Amino acid sequence: MDSKQYIELEETYSAHNYHPLDVVIDRAEGVWVYDVDGNKYLDCLSAYSAVNQGHCHPKIMQAAVAQMQRVTLTSRAFRNDQMGPFLKELCELTGYEMALPMNSGAEAVETAVKAVRKWGYATKGVPDGQAEIIVCNGNFHGRTTTIVGFSSEEAYREQFGPFTPGFVRVPYGDPVALEAAITPNTVGFMLEPIQGEGGVVMPPAGYLYDAATICARHNVLLIADEIQTGLGRTGKLFASEHEGVRPDVMIIGKALSGGFYPVSAVLTDKEVLGLFKPGDHGSTFGGNPLGSAIGRAALQVIVDEELVARSRDLGEYFKGRLARIESAVIKEVRGKGLFIGVELTVPARPFCESLRERGILCKETHETVIRFAPPLVITKDEIDWALGHIEAVLMAEKVFA
């Protein structure tokens, strides 16, 4: 079958909840993906930063295959020999005392919401049913009804209510607004250190540090959603580290499995996760031996191949070169590490389609932003090759005429 036939099948039998570029990928390796028609593309999206280690990394694959030949699922009704070592290695790498493994990023966000609320009632003494969590305008934390309920994006909310109460929105990047929104019932403040789906939006310098200081002063837990920005993407292990901040609660996912399997986790200390008792929360697949074995290998690759430093150095180079492109449609180039947004003065979709024709895959976000987030194993030569095509497309008048 060719691409057209696969697309027809998807359009016929799938709910139309995405608007993908019309490329049908059937294999991938490293930074390169190949479609069913034999075309080769440089992946500049990394499955929304889930494949930081590159597609089909051999060491992660070896761990996955070995575990699949032993046992894949036990449920949390029993124990397995992979979850404990995985969580130990994860906590030692990140500096947190405890971790709770889940599957999807949205599931980890929901877990964090429950954990922080429970801390608010059990430890802070907030009256039952009155806990509030502050979130930011422009946030994207997932697609569950609770999460879209506190989104400021009306398209995410339309016809999905009623929504879960207990959330207050404030402007992103405004510490004064944050402090003004805190009440005696505030238990947490959740934010993305860089808003990815919002368009690779960068807060003002010092914002995260100010937010951490304000939260500490008011006995409010700072919750960082680093599902996209974590595990090396921004040139630090976590984007919070750029301002020397250690969030009280860290939410991670995506690259935690290197793209092999859905693995996510909530990281915090015993004073928060230690409050959970049997029956308070759970997941049949969370912490399963296959996901845990994959997670262990994925973390080891990040460390062994020094992907954090690669992201820092190559990201600085990539961003710098993009910033030098003199195009009438470029409004701003922003980001950290290999997490870069190019905001345009016109819709970004036609440029993404033109780049696809030249063998580069990226995706627009918030209509006018092209996000460049290649796997962290990309080389300088591959970036240079991509930049030649990116500049040509951004300078081509016919694209935006």
Helices and strands as residue ranges (DSSP letters): H 3-13, E 25-29, E 32-35, E 40-43, H 46-49, H 58-68, H 83-94, E 98-102, H 105-119, I 120-124, E 132-136, H 145-149, H 154-157, E 167-170, H 175-181, E 186-191, H 207-217, E 221-225, G 239-243, E 249-252, G 254-257, E 264-268, H 270-273, H 289-304, H 307-323, E 330-336, E 339-344, H 349-357, E 360-361, E 363-365, E 369-372, H 380-395, H 397-400
